Amino acid sequence: MDPHLLLANLTNPTLLFFLLGVAATVAKSDLEIPPTTIKFISLYLLFSIGFKGGQELAHSPFSAEILYSLGFGLLVAALIPLYCFFLLKRRLSIVDAGAVAAAYGSVSAVTFVSAVSFLEAQQLTFGGHMVAVMALMEAPAIIVGVILMQRYAADSAEPGTGVRSVVRHSFTNGSVLMVLGSLVIGLIADTKQAEGIKPFTTDIFKGFLAIFLLEMGMVTARRFAAFLRYGRFVTAFAVLVPLLNGCVVAAASHLVTEQVGNRFMFAILAAGASYIAVPAAMRLAAPKADPGLYVPMALGVTFPLNITLGLPLYYAVIQLC
């Protein structure tokens, strides 16, 4: 890995705001961002990513690569929770193993947003269809996790909660609906009319991302200690498995596309862990699963790991393969 690239990533203003949030919580500061403001910013980030992705897709000819990319993304989202579940169930209950596996098979929209900023710093672009890949990768991991829970522990899932209900809930989740809806709108919107909102979708993006990561830093610091009672196994899992997933997919993605930006996005999608869509789905499908385990793992360990070490590491792997 290029040490200059790692240093550049660690001194990225958006990441520094994340560290400021961590420091503020550790110092017991009264710094606080209103929940309504954070909800607006999170919706804005998803809207911006989706809309820009749709615009890129509208100007890109439909090709076999897009179909291959969608298929590859769905395959990755199904395989990761499958192998993770069998690793986890040796140490955790079936229901917790299924929830954690679903979280690590699903994607982190915020990590995806951070990866966009990283690519811009490298003056690289990615295909608009990768936004669709991100959105479609939410559901398969949740479905696989629920099926595994139902298969290995009949009483783990909520009675009457079938796969169909879980699928519907996954796609009507606010974050998924926003990014998919914005993608479709960006795809069909008139190009000249879309230029009118470009300053809103592009120029202020990094500023909002910095404020959002400030809040994420505070939330991370508050939840970091919540899962320590589970021992070193879950911490090691939250560190090693995302790095493994990201590196393997970064190397394997050349089978689908040669574009560096697209390969990088595949890697970050595989390495991310969901702490928004999956917790919402697990409340419905597996209420016995402990959110004090899988949310801090994804948000307190894997998320900061990816935006500090992971981004330059996956980029380096792509450069080598």
Backbone bond lengths (Angstrom), bond angles and torsions (degrees), N, CA, C in turn:
res aa  C-N    CA-C-N  psi(-1)  N-CA   C-N-CA  omega(-1)  CA-C   N-CA-C  phi
1 M - - - 1.456 - - 1.522 109.61 -
2 D 1.316 116.13 136.70 1.460 121.78 179.76 1.533 109.44 -70.15
3 P 1.342 118.77 116.72 1.467 120.37 -179.40 1.518 113.01 -62.83
4 H 1.340 116.80 -29.22 1.458 120.12 178.44 1.536 110.59 -67.87
5 L 1.338 115.11 -37.57 1.464 119.78 178.05 1.524 110.27 -67.27
6 L 1.334 116.47 -42.13 1.461 120.88 178.52 1.521 110.40 -61.95
7 L 1.348 116.36 -43.96 1.467 120.17 179.63 1.525 110.89 -64.36
8 A 1.322 115.88 -40.87 1.471 119.73 179.05 1.521 110.72 -62.14
9 N 1.347 116.51 -39.05 1.458 120.06 179.39 1.526 110.77 -68.24
10 L 1.331 116.55 -40.94 1.464 120.63 -178.01 1.524 112.26 -69.72
11 T 1.325 117.09 -21.32 1.473 120.10 178.12 1.529 112.07 -102.85
12 N 1.330 116.23 12.51 1.463 120.56 174.85 1.533 108.49 -64.25
13 P 1.338 118.80 130.23 1.466 120.19 -177.59 1.529 114.11 -54.20
14 T 1.333 117.53 -38.28 1.464 118.96 -179.70 1.521 111.40 -63.83
15 L 1.329 117.03 -40.37 1.462 120.49 178.12 1.527 110.66 -68.72
16 L 1.322 117.49 -37.29 1.465 120.80 178.87 1.532 111.02 -63.72
17 F 1.320 116.71 -33.59 1.464 119.29 175.65 1.526 110.68 -67.98
18 F 1.327 117.35 -34.67 1.465 121.12 174.30 1.533 109.54 -59.92
19 L 1.328 116.75 -46.39 1.463 121.34 -179.94 1.533 111.02 -65.90
20 L 1.329 116.80 -33.32 1.464 120.78 175.59 1.527 110.26 -62.90
21 G 1.318 116.13 -40.01 1.460 119.85 177.75 1.519 112.02 -63.07
22 V 1.336 116.02 -42.09 1.470 120.37 176.68 1.529 109.89 -61.09
23 A 1.342 115.91 -47.38 1.462 120.35 -178.62 1.528 111.55 -62.24
24 A 1.328 116.66 -38.37 1.470 120.33 -179.15 1.521 111.11 -62.81
25 T 1.321 116.71 -40.39 1.469 120.25 179.89 1.521 111.37 -71.39
26 V 1.332 116.39 -42.92 1.466 120.43 178.79 1.529 110.36 -60.91
27 A 1.321 116.81 -37.52 1.469 121.40 -179.84 1.526 112.48 -81.77
28 K 1.350 116.54 1.12 1.466 122.61 -179.34 1.527 112.12 58.01
29 S 1.330 115.23 40.69 1.459 120.87 177.15 1.529 109.83 -72.48
30 D 1.331 116.11 157.31 1.463 119.75 176.34 1.533 111.61 -90.79
31 L 1.334 116.18 14.30 1.467 120.21 176.33 1.523 109.62 -59.24
32 E 1.320 116.40 129.10 1.461 120.54 -177.79 1.519 110.21 -151.24
33 I 1.324 115.44 139.24 1.456 121.51 175.11 1.520 107.51 -109.29
34 P 1.324 118.76 126.22 1.467 120.69 -176.93 1.527 112.12 -55.31
35 P 1.340 117.90 137.15 1.471 121.50 -179.16 1.525 113.54 -55.09
36 T 1.340 116.89 -36.53 1.470 119.06 179.90 1.521 111.30 -66.26
37 T 1.336 116.04 -34.96 1.470 120.31 178.16 1.518 110.84 -66.27
38 I 1.340 116.52 -43.71 1.458 120.70 179.53 1.516 110.93 -65.72
39 K 1.330 117.14 -38.31 1.466 119.64 178.22 1.523 110.29 -63.14
40 F 1.336 116.36 -41.47 1.460 120.06 177.87 1.524 111.04 -62.63
41 I 1.349 116.62 -45.86 1.461 120.18 -177.62 1.525 110.75 -64.32
42 S 1.343 117.51 -40.71 1.470 119.52 179.57 1.522 110.90 -63.88
43 L 1.340 116.94 -40.37 1.463 119.93 177.03 1.529 110.31 -66.45
44 Y 1.341 116.67 -38.76 1.467 120.17 178.38 1.528 110.86 -60.98
45 L 1.334 117.78 -45.66 1.461 121.13 -178.34 1.524 110.72 -61.13
46 L 1.332 116.61 -43.46 1.465 120.14 179.14 1.529 110.89 -66.86
47 F 1.332 115.80 -40.33 1.464 120.34 177.08 1.522 111.17 -60.74
48 S 1.333 116.25 -46.31 1.461 120.80 -177.83 1.525 111.45 -63.04
49 I 1.329 116.34 -46.51 1.469 120.55 179.34 1.523 110.49 -62.20
50 G 1.322 116.34 -46.66 1.462 120.06 -178.66 1.517 112.58 -63.48
51 F 1.333 116.10 -45.79 1.465 120.13 -177.32 1.520 111.19 -65.28
52 K 1.334 116.86 -45.54 1.471 119.63 178.80 1.519 110.74 -64.26
53 G 1.335 116.77 -37.09 1.466 119.90 176.51 1.513 111.83 -62.94
54 G 1.337 116.39 -40.81 1.459 120.32 178.02 1.514 112.12 -64.73
55 Q 1.337 116.37 -39.85 1.449 120.46 177.97 1.538 111.41 -64.13
56 E 1.326 115.59 -42.32 1.470 119.54 176.95 1.522 110.70 -62.77
57 L 1.314 115.96 -41.70 1.465 120.77 -179.21 1.529 110.80 -65.62
58 A 1.334 115.93 -35.77 1.466 120.20 -179.52 1.518 111.53 -64.97
59 H 1.335 116.80 -28.69 1.457 120.63 -178.34 1.526 112.46 -99.24
60 S 1.310 116.22 6.75 1.463 120.39 179.20 1.526 109.31 -110.70
61 P 1.317 117.91 133.30 1.466 119.64 177.50 1.522 110.80 -66.61
62 F 1.324 115.41 139.72 1.474 119.54 178.76 1.526 108.16 -67.46
63 S 1.323 115.46 132.10 1.457 119.83 -175.00 1.514 111.04 -139.47
64 A 1.340 114.38 169.52 1.465 120.08 177.53 1.526 110.43 -63.29
65 E 1.342 117.01 -29.72 1.468 119.78 -179.53 1.526 111.96 -60.72
66 I 1.339 115.67 -35.41 1.463 119.22 179.20 1.524 110.18 -65.21
67 L 1.321 116.77 -43.67 1.475 120.43 177.91 1.522 110.77 -64.50
68 Y 1.309 117.00 -43.62 1.471 120.74 178.05 1.528 110.74 -61.60
69 S 1.330 116.14 -39.59 1.464 120.14 -179.15 1.523 111.16 -65.00
70 L 1.328 116.32 -43.28 1.463 120.06 178.36 1.526 110.59 -62.16
71 G 1.323 115.37 -44.24 1.470 119.80 179.15 1.519 112.33 -64.72
72 F 1.326 116.23 -41.24 1.460 121.13 179.72 1.534 110.54 -64.38
73 G 1.322 116.10 -41.77 1.459 120.20 178.79 1.519 112.08 -62.87
74 L 1.324 116.82 -43.36 1.471 120.99 178.53 1.521 110.81 -64.17
75 L 1.325 116.80 -39.36 1.472 120.93 179.20 1.522 110.81 -63.97
76 V 1.321 116.83 -45.61 1.468 121.26 179.28 1.527 110.36 -61.40
77 A 1.338 116.00 -43.10 1.461 120.50 -178.36 1.521 112.56 -66.43
78 A 1.316 117.75 -24.22 1.471 121.42 178.88 1.524 111.85 -88.61
79 L 1.324 117.69 -35.36 1.474 120.74 -175.66 1.529 112.54 -77.24
80 I 1.325 117.62 -37.93 1.471 119.92 -176.89 1.527 111.97 -60.50
81 P 1.340 119.80 -50.20 1.468 117.47 179.45 1.523 113.13 -65.78
82 L 1.323 116.56 -25.92 1.458 119.99 -179.49 1.525 111.36 -65.07
83 Y 1.326 116.62 -50.66 1.468 118.07 -178.34 1.526 111.27 -75.84
84 C 1.351 116.53 -31.89 1.463 119.63 178.47 1.528 111.40 -63.79
85 F 1.310 116.70 -38.77 1.464 120.70 -178.54 1.525 111.17 -59.33
86 F 1.314 116.60 -44.90 1.465 119.73 -176.89 1.532 111.69 -72.36
87 L 1.326 117.49 -25.64 1.461 119.76 171.70 1.524 111.18 -71.24
88 L 1.305 115.61 -42.50 1.452 121.36 -172.85 1.524 113.61 -75.73
89 K 1.317 117.70 -34.24 1.466 119.44 -173.87 1.520 113.03 -69.74
90 R 1.322 117.38 -9.10 1.471 120.24 174.74 1.514 111.05 -73.13
91 R 1.333 116.96 -27.03 1.461 121.16 -176.44 1.528 113.58 -115.99
92 L 1.337 116.98 -23.22 1.457 121.45 -176.32 1.526 110.56 -115.21
93 S 1.324 115.59 165.47 1.460 119.95 173.76 1.524 109.53 -65.67
94 I 1.309 116.77 159.88 1.467 121.27 -179.00 1.523 111.37 -57.79
95 V 1.327 115.95 -44.01 1.462 119.18 -176.17 1.531 111.01 -67.97
96 D 1.334 117.63 -39.82 1.463 119.74 177.87 1.528 111.02 -70.11
97 A 1.325 116.62 -38.08 1.465 120.24 177.91 1.526 110.46 -61.56
98 G 1.326 116.87 -41.81 1.460 120.84 179.21 1.515 112.44 -65.44
99 A 1.334 116.84 -40.60 1.465 120.59 -179.22 1.530 111.07 -68.14
100 V 1.340 116.95 -44.20 1.463 120.38 179.12 1.527 110.41 -64.80
101 A 1.347 116.66 -42.14 1.466 120.64 178.83 1.521 110.87 -60.97
102 A 1.334 116.81 -41.25 1.464 120.56 178.49 1.524 110.72 -63.75
103 A 1.344 116.43 -40.70 1.468 120.41 -179.71 1.523 111.09 -62.75
104 Y 1.339 117.10 -41.25 1.461 120.06 -177.00 1.528 112.55 -82.65
105 G 1.314 117.64 -17.37 1.460 119.72 173.44 1.514 112.13 -84.18
106 S 1.341 115.69 -24.67 1.455 120.61 178.41 1.532 109.25 -81.58
107 V 1.311 117.53 -170.54 1.465 120.94 -172.86 1.517 110.72 -121.87
108 S 1.316 115.05 160.88 1.458 122.15 175.66 1.526 108.88 -109.73
109 A 1.323 115.48 110.32 1.467 119.67 -179.08 1.524 111.05 -63.17
110 V 1.334 117.17 -35.21 1.465 119.90 -178.51 1.529 110.62 -69.59
111 T 1.344 117.29 -37.57 1.460 120.23 175.83 1.525 110.02 -65.04
112 F 1.335 116.24 -38.04 1.465 121.42 176.49 1.531 109.98 -60.04
113 V 1.335 115.60 -43.96 1.464 120.36 179.25 1.529 110.31 -62.68
114 S 1.333 116.51 -42.03 1.468 120.09 178.13 1.521 110.88 -63.66
115 A 1.334 116.80 -35.29 1.463 121.12 178.48 1.524 110.91 -66.84
116 V 1.318 117.18 -34.17 1.470 120.92 175.92 1.524 109.61 -59.91
117 S 1.325 115.67 -45.17 1.463 120.62 179.63 1.536 110.66 -63.67
118 F 1.326 116.51 -38.83 1.468 120.89 178.75 1.522 110.72 -63.47
119 L 1.335 117.15 -44.04 1.461 120.42 179.68 1.523 111.56 -64.47
120 E 1.327 116.33 -38.19 1.460 119.56 178.18 1.520 110.97 -62.21
121 A 1.332 116.09 -36.61 1.463 120.20 177.98 1.528 111.39 -66.31
122 Q 1.346 116.15 -28.60 1.470 120.72 177.47 1.527 111.83 -90.16
123 Q 1.340 115.90 2.63 1.464 123.03 -178.41 1.526 110.97 58.64
124 L 1.324 115.04 43.27 1.461 122.33 177.93 1.517 109.58 -118.32
125 T 1.317 116.19 154.10 1.454 121.68 177.82 1.525 109.73 -120.57
126 F 1.328 115.61 169.17 1.457 120.94 175.85 1.524 108.62 -138.62
127 G 1.321 116.10 157.97 1.454 120.83 -177.69 1.523 112.42 -69.65
128 G 1.319 115.92 143.57 1.459 120.10 179.20 1.518 113.08 -60.69
129 H 1.336 116.95 -25.91 1.460 119.55 -178.85 1.526 112.06 -67.02
130 M 1.341 117.85 -16.11 1.463 119.79 178.75 1.525 111.35 -67.47
131 V 1.324 117.22 -24.93 1.461 120.10 174.65 1.529 109.69 -66.72
132 A 1.339 116.25 -40.41 1.464 120.17 176.36 1.523 111.04 -65.45
133 V 1.329 116.12 -38.47 1.467 120.37 176.74 1.526 109.68 -59.86
134 M 1.335 116.94 -45.33 1.465 121.00 179.53 1.527 111.01 -58.16
135 A 1.318 116.53 -47.57 1.457 120.33 -177.75 1.529 111.88 -64.73
136 L 1.321 116.85 -39.63 1.457 120.54 -178.23 1.523 112.87 -73.10
137 M 1.335 117.22 -20.36 1.462 120.44 -179.16 1.521 113.05 -79.88
138 E 1.331 118.36 -8.20 1.459 120.69 178.60 1.531 111.63 -65.61
139 A 1.335 115.93 -51.05 1.463 120.35 -169.46 1.528 115.65 -71.41
140 P 1.354 120.79 -44.48 1.469 119.67 -174.68 1.522 113.99 -55.58
141 A 1.326 117.25 -40.76 1.463 120.41 -178.88 1.526 110.82 -65.15
142 I 1.322 116.57 -40.76 1.464 120.60 179.10 1.532 109.94 -65.10
143 I 1.324 116.30 -41.95 1.469 120.66 179.43 1.523 110.77 -62.79
144 V 1.331 116.37 -46.90 1.470 120.28 179.89 1.519 110.69 -61.28
145 G 1.347 116.72 -43.25 1.459 120.27 179.28 1.512 112.24 -60.06
146 V 1.325 117.38 -44.05 1.468 121.37 -179.59 1.526 110.85 -67.62
147 I 1.315 116.92 -41.84 1.475 120.17 178.93 1.525 110.52 -61.19
148 L 1.323 117.53 -42.74 1.465 121.36 179.45 1.531 111.17 -64.57
149 M 1.329 116.34 -40.23 1.466 119.52 177.42 1.523 110.83 -63.66
150 Q 1.335 116.26 -43.38 1.459 119.95 179.58 1.525 111.45 -67.17
151 R 1.314 116.38 -32.05 1.470 120.53 -178.84 1.523 112.13 -73.60
152 Y 1.329 117.20 -40.81 1.459 120.27 -173.08 1.525 114.33 -100.03
153 A 1.313 117.90 -14.95 1.462 120.36 176.88 1.519 107.99 -149.79
154 A 1.308 115.62 100.86 1.463 120.86 -172.30 1.528 112.70 -62.40
155 D 1.340 116.66 -25.74 1.465 118.58 -176.75 1.522 113.39 -96.82
156 S 1.346 116.89 7.97 1.460 119.01 -175.24 1.514 113.14 -79.97
157 A 1.326 116.40 -36.22 1.465 120.05 -179.15 1.520 110.10 -87.03
158 E 1.290 116.59 154.08 1.444 122.02 179.35 1.530 109.99 -64.04
159 P 1.344 118.80 130.56 1.459 120.89 179.14 1.525 111.58 -56.31
160 G 1.314 114.58 135.42 1.455 120.39 178.59 1.512 114.34 82.89
161 T 1.308 116.75 -0.16 1.463 120.66 179.16 1.520 109.42 -94.80
162 G 1.307 117.48 102.95 1.452 121.34 -178.62 1.506 111.96 -95.60
163 V 1.330 115.04 173.83 1.456 120.43 -179.29 1.522 110.88 -62.21
164 R 1.326 116.49 -37.70 1.467 119.57 -179.47 1.527 111.68 -59.78
165 S 1.334 115.88 -42.32 1.462 120.10 179.12 1.517 110.78 -64.60
166 V 1.333 116.49 -39.86 1.459 120.92 179.63 1.528 110.67 -65.33
167 V 1.347 116.71 -41.63 1.469 120.89 178.93 1.528 109.98 -61.52
168 R 1.325 115.65 -46.66 1.468 119.43 -179.89 1.529 110.45 -60.85
169 H 1.318 116.61 -43.47 1.465 120.35 -179.89 1.521 111.42 -64.58
170 S 1.339 116.50 -35.22 1.465 120.63 -180.00 1.524 110.94 -63.94
171 F 1.337 116.38 -43.24 1.461 119.47 -175.50 1.519 112.98 -83.23
172 T 1.346 117.72 -16.05 1.463 119.57 175.73 1.523 111.49 -98.12
173 N 1.327 116.80 0.59 1.463 120.41 172.87 1.525 108.84 -56.68
174 G 1.331 116.04 138.64 1.465 120.21 -173.24 1.511 114.52 -54.23
175 S 1.348 117.28 -43.61 1.466 119.94 -177.10 1.518 111.51 -67.32
176 V 1.338 116.57 -41.35 1.468 120.46 179.60 1.521 110.41 -67.60
177 L 1.334 116.05 -43.50 1.466 120.28 -178.85 1.528 111.06 -64.04
178 M 1.327 117.09 -39.43 1.457 120.20 -179.66 1.527 111.59 -65.13
179 V 1.335 116.67 -47.43 1.465 118.63 -176.30 1.524 111.21 -70.42
180 L 1.345 118.06 -38.29 1.465 120.32 177.80 1.525 111.03 -69.32
181 G 1.343 116.34 -43.21 1.463 119.89 179.25 1.516 111.81 -62.78
182 S 1.335 116.47 -42.53 1.463 120.47 178.85 1.519 111.44 -66.00
183 L 1.339 116.20 -35.60 1.465 120.32 176.81 1.523 110.56 -61.56
184 V 1.325 116.88 -46.45 1.464 121.17 -179.68 1.529 110.51 -64.15
185 I 1.335 116.90 -43.07 1.467 120.54 179.70 1.525 110.55 -63.70
186 G 1.319 116.64 -43.02 1.463 119.68 177.41 1.513 112.22 -63.24
187 L 1.325 116.03 -32.08 1.463 121.27 -179.07 1.521 112.07 -70.26
188 I 1.334 117.34 -39.51 1.471 120.46 -173.94 1.534 112.73 -99.28
189 A 1.333 117.70 -9.71 1.469 120.42 -176.44 1.526 111.21 -67.32
190 D 1.322 114.96 146.92 1.459 121.38 175.59 1.525 109.32 -64.51
191 T 1.316 117.13 132.65 1.466 121.71 -174.63 1.523 112.52 -59.94
192 K 1.342 117.39 -44.28 1.459 120.25 -178.65 1.523 111.34 -66.46
193 Q 1.341 116.06 -39.62 1.458 119.31 178.53 1.524 110.68 -67.56
194 A 1.346 116.50 -36.66 1.468 120.51 -179.46 1.520 111.51 -65.41
195 E 1.330 117.70 -28.99 1.463 120.38 179.09 1.525 111.32 -62.11
196 G 1.334 115.96 -26.62 1.461 120.03 -178.52 1.515 113.98 -65.26
197 I 1.331 117.53 -26.53 1.467 119.28 -179.81 1.531 111.60 -105.70
198 K 1.336 116.31 8.71 1.466 119.31 -179.38 1.527 112.92 -58.78
199 P 1.348 119.40 -40.14 1.477 118.08 177.65 1.528 112.56 -58.56
200 F 1.330 116.41 -33.73 1.465 120.51 -179.71 1.523 111.61 -74.91
201 T 1.320 117.36 -38.44 1.459 120.57 -176.75 1.527 113.27 -83.32
202 T 1.324 117.29 -18.37 1.471 120.04 -172.97 1.526 113.68 -120.63
203 D 1.321 116.71 -54.59 1.467 120.49 -169.25 1.528 113.72 -64.74
204 I 1.329 118.12 -35.82 1.466 120.16 -176.06 1.533 111.89 -100.53
205 F 1.329 116.48 6.66 1.469 120.81 -174.70 1.532 111.85 -58.17
206 K 1.329 117.58 -50.36 1.466 120.47 -174.94 1.524 112.16 -67.43
207 G 1.320 117.24 -31.47 1.462 119.92 177.17 1.515 111.48 -64.56
208 F 1.319 116.04 -46.69 1.465 120.09 177.67 1.524 111.07 -65.19
209 L 1.328 116.81 -36.87 1.460 120.36 178.41 1.525 110.32 -62.63
210 A 1.329 117.68 -39.81 1.459 121.25 179.42 1.524 111.34 -62.31
211 I 1.336 117.09 -44.26 1.466 120.57 178.55 1.524 110.81 -65.31
212 F 1.317 116.29 -39.88 1.462 120.20 179.69 1.532 110.56 -64.03
213 L 1.327 117.11 -42.54 1.460 119.77 179.91 1.529 111.54 -70.68
214 L 1.318 118.30 -26.38 1.460 120.92 172.03 1.527 109.82 -59.81
215 E 1.321 115.99 -46.51 1.468 120.70 177.46 1.520 111.30 -65.04
216 M 1.350 116.92 -40.86 1.460 120.28 178.97 1.533 111.39 -61.95
217 G 1.324 116.09 -34.69 1.460 120.06 176.81 1.518 111.44 -63.91
218 M 1.320 117.46 -41.72 1.459 121.19 178.84 1.526 111.62 -67.27
219 V 1.333 116.02 -41.91 1.469 120.07 178.78 1.525 110.52 -65.37
220 T 1.327 116.47 -41.51 1.466 120.97 179.30 1.521 111.28 -58.91
221 A 1.323 116.40 -47.43 1.464 120.43 -178.47 1.522 111.64 -63.87
222 R 1.341 116.81 -34.66 1.465 119.31 -179.88 1.518 112.14 -70.90
223 R 1.340 116.85 -32.46 1.464 119.86 -174.23 1.520 114.35 -99.64
224 F 1.305 116.84 -5.90 1.462 120.31 -171.87 1.525 113.07 -58.83
225 A 1.342 116.61 -40.10 1.466 120.15 -175.09 1.524 113.03 -83.38
226 A 1.321 117.68 -4.90 1.466 120.24 -172.46 1.519 113.64 -64.69
227 F 1.323 116.99 -30.71 1.463 119.53 -175.49 1.525 113.53 -103.72
228 L 1.338 118.18 4.20 1.465 120.00 -177.08 1.529 111.97 -61.69
229 R 1.337 116.44 -24.95 1.460 119.19 178.83 1.525 112.33 -66.21
230 Y 1.335 117.16 -13.67 1.466 119.67 178.44 1.530 111.89 -82.50
231 G 1.308 116.95 -7.67 1.465 119.64 176.31 1.511 113.54 93.73
232 R 1.323 114.64 -177.89 1.459 121.10 -174.73 1.524 113.13 -73.65
233 F 1.333 117.20 -20.08 1.466 120.07 -177.31 1.526 111.57 -59.23
234 V 1.332 117.18 -47.63 1.473 119.57 -176.60 1.526 110.98 -68.80
235 T 1.338 116.93 -34.09 1.465 119.33 177.18 1.532 110.37 -65.59
236 A 1.339 115.92 -44.64 1.465 120.09 178.37 1.524 110.56 -61.77
237 F 1.329 116.04 -40.95 1.472 120.40 177.99 1.521 110.46 -61.04
238 A 1.339 116.65 -46.57 1.465 121.58 -176.82 1.523 112.24 -66.01
239 V 1.336 117.21 -20.23 1.462 121.26 178.54 1.527 111.39 -93.35
240 L 1.329 116.47 -50.31 1.469 120.71 -170.32 1.524 113.54 -78.99
241 V 1.322 117.57 -42.24 1.472 120.29 -175.44 1.528 112.35 -63.71
242 P 1.343 120.18 -45.81 1.470 119.15 177.39 1.530 112.78 -60.75
243 L 1.346 116.33 -41.74 1.465 119.28 179.03 1.526 110.81 -63.12
244 L 1.334 116.29 -41.27 1.465 120.46 177.64 1.519 110.90 -63.44
245 N 1.331 116.75 -48.41 1.467 120.68 -179.92 1.523 111.42 -59.01
246 G 1.333 116.14 -46.07 1.456 120.44 -178.41 1.516 112.70 -63.48
247 C 1.335 116.75 -43.54 1.469 120.44 -178.43 1.523 111.70 -68.85
248 V 1.338 116.84 -41.99 1.470 120.26 -179.73 1.522 110.67 -63.67
249 V 1.336 116.41 -46.63 1.467 120.12 -179.13 1.529 110.50 -69.24
250 A 1.329 118.17 -35.42 1.476 120.74 175.99 1.519 110.25 -58.63
251 A 1.338 116.56 -40.88 1.462 120.75 179.75 1.519 111.89 -74.54
252 A 1.339 117.06 -40.81 1.467 121.17 -175.49 1.523 113.20 -77.49
253 S 1.321 117.94 -20.42 1.462 120.90 -174.93 1.519 113.63 -64.81
254 H 1.332 117.50 -15.85 1.474 119.31 178.38 1.524 110.84 -65.38
255 L 1.334 117.53 -16.96 1.460 121.24 176.38 1.521 111.75 -69.88
256 V 1.326 115.89 -21.15 1.467 121.68 -176.32 1.521 111.87 -105.08
257 T 1.327 116.05 -41.00 1.459 120.21 -176.49 1.522 110.17 -150.61
258 E 1.323 115.30 152.55 1.458 120.59 176.34 1.525 111.90 -102.76
259 Q 1.322 117.12 -7.08 1.459 120.66 -178.35 1.523 109.86 -72.67
260 V 1.323 116.22 123.63 1.466 121.95 -174.86 1.526 111.43 -59.42
261 G 1.325 117.10 -43.66 1.463 120.37 -179.16 1.514 112.49 -60.28
262 N 1.328 116.92 -42.86 1.465 120.74 179.30 1.524 111.30 -66.89
263 R 1.316 116.43 -41.02 1.465 120.26 179.14 1.522 110.67 -64.19
264 F 1.321 115.69 -39.72 1.456 120.00 178.70 1.532 110.64 -63.07
265 M 1.322 116.46 -41.39 1.456 120.01 179.55 1.530 111.27 -66.33
266 F 1.320 117.75 -37.62 1.455 120.53 174.94 1.530 110.50 -59.15
267 A 1.329 115.79 -44.13 1.463 120.12 -178.80 1.522 111.31 -62.35
268 I 1.323 116.93 -44.48 1.456 119.71 -177.09 1.522 111.07 -71.95
269 L 1.318 117.99 -29.90 1.462 120.51 175.48 1.527 110.52 -67.69
270 A 1.324 116.15 -39.46 1.467 120.24 179.19 1.523 111.49 -70.83
271 A 1.324 117.12 -32.73 1.463 121.14 -175.86 1.520 112.91 -83.18
272 G 1.329 117.36 -21.87 1.460 120.56 -175.72 1.520 112.41 -73.45
273 A 1.319 114.71 162.98 1.465 121.61 176.39 1.522 108.05 -134.04
274 S 1.309 116.54 133.89 1.458 121.28 -174.93 1.522 111.78 -79.60
275 Y 1.328 116.14 131.42 1.465 120.22 172.61 1.532 110.63 -125.95
276 I 1.336 116.01 16.09 1.464 121.13 176.76 1.529 110.31 -120.21
277 A 1.332 116.61 -64.49 1.469 120.32 -176.19 1.529 112.42 -68.93
278 V 1.333 116.76 -43.93 1.473 119.07 -176.96 1.528 112.36 -65.79
279 P 1.344 120.11 -47.29 1.465 117.96 176.60 1.521 113.20 -56.88
280 A 1.338 116.18 -38.35 1.466 119.10 178.39 1.527 110.75 -64.16
281 A 1.328 116.93 -41.72 1.463 120.85 179.67 1.526 111.66 -70.36
282 M 1.341 116.96 -37.77 1.462 120.05 -178.64 1.524 112.13 -69.18
283 R 1.321 117.29 -29.14 1.466 119.21 175.11 1.515 110.69 -60.59
284 L 1.312 115.89 -32.29 1.461 121.25 178.90 1.520 111.64 -84.37
285 A 1.331 117.35 -48.66 1.458 122.05 -170.93 1.520 114.40 -86.79
286 A 1.336 117.84 -33.33 1.471 120.44 -175.66 1.523 109.78 -143.76
287 P 1.322 117.55 72.43 1.464 120.55 -176.96 1.529 113.81 -64.99
288 K 1.337 117.64 -15.68 1.471 120.63 178.79 1.528 112.14 -79.22
289 A 1.311 117.19 -15.09 1.472 120.44 177.51 1.529 108.94 -68.03
290 D 1.312 116.30 143.44 1.461 121.92 -175.18 1.529 111.20 -89.26
291 P 1.350 118.02 107.75 1.469 119.54 178.08 1.522 112.06 -66.58
292 G 1.336 117.31 -18.06 1.452 121.15 175.14 1.514 112.75 -70.91
293 L 1.329 116.66 -5.03 1.465 121.77 175.59 1.516 110.75 -102.30
294 Y 1.342 116.74 -60.89 1.465 118.32 -170.23 1.526 114.15 -77.68
295 V 1.339 118.90 -25.83 1.463 119.36 177.03 1.535 111.58 -71.94
296 P 1.355 119.18 -49.72 1.473 117.87 176.75 1.530 113.82 -63.84
297 M 1.332 118.01 -33.25 1.465 119.30 176.25 1.516 110.56 -59.19
298 A 1.340 115.66 -48.23 1.462 120.45 -176.62 1.522 112.09 -71.52
299 L 1.336 116.02 -43.47 1.462 120.44 -173.65 1.522 112.94 -89.97
300 G 1.343 116.75 -37.46 1.453 120.09 -174.40 1.519 114.77 -84.36
301 V 1.355 117.04 -24.98 1.461 120.19 -177.65 1.529 111.44 -118.01
302 T 1.323 116.51 -58.76 1.464 120.12 -171.82 1.527 113.16 -67.01
303 F 1.320 117.40 -42.03 1.466 119.74 -178.69 1.534 112.34 -61.16
304 P 1.352 119.09 -54.24 1.472 117.39 178.13 1.529 113.27 -64.23
305 L 1.333 116.97 -31.64 1.466 120.04 176.85 1.520 110.83 -60.91
306 N 1.322 116.17 -44.65 1.460 120.46 -177.64 1.521 112.76 -67.56
307 I 1.322 117.47 -42.18 1.467 118.18 -174.89 1.530 112.15 -80.22
308 T 1.324 118.41 -11.67 1.464 120.51 176.14 1.526 111.12 -100.20
309 L 1.330 116.06 -64.88 1.464 121.38 -176.23 1.523 112.63 -90.85
310 G 1.321 116.45 -38.05 1.462 120.60 -172.28 1.519 114.31 -62.58
311 L 1.331 117.79 -47.21 1.469 120.68 -175.74 1.528 111.91 -56.01
312 P 1.328 119.63 -53.88 1.472 118.13 178.92 1.527 112.98 -68.69
313 L 1.342 118.26 -28.77 1.456 120.51 179.61 1.523 111.31 -66.85
314 Y 1.328 118.15 -47.77 1.469 120.95 -179.15 1.531 110.44 -65.93
315 Y 1.316 116.00 -36.14 1.470 119.68 177.72 1.535 110.00 -64.03
316 A 1.335 116.29 -39.99 1.477 120.50 178.72 1.514 111.25 -65.23
317 V 1.331 117.42 -39.86 1.464 121.19 178.75 1.514 110.21 -62.25
318 I 1.328 117.19 -41.87 1.466 121.42 179.27 1.522 110.15 -63.33
319 Q 1.317 116.51 -39.56 1.452 120.62 179.81 1.544 110.67 -63.77
320 L 1.314 116.37 -32.54 1.471 120.38 -178.16 1.523 112.31 -83.27
321 C 1.326 117.26 -28.56 1.475 120.81 -175.78 1.516 110.31 -102.98
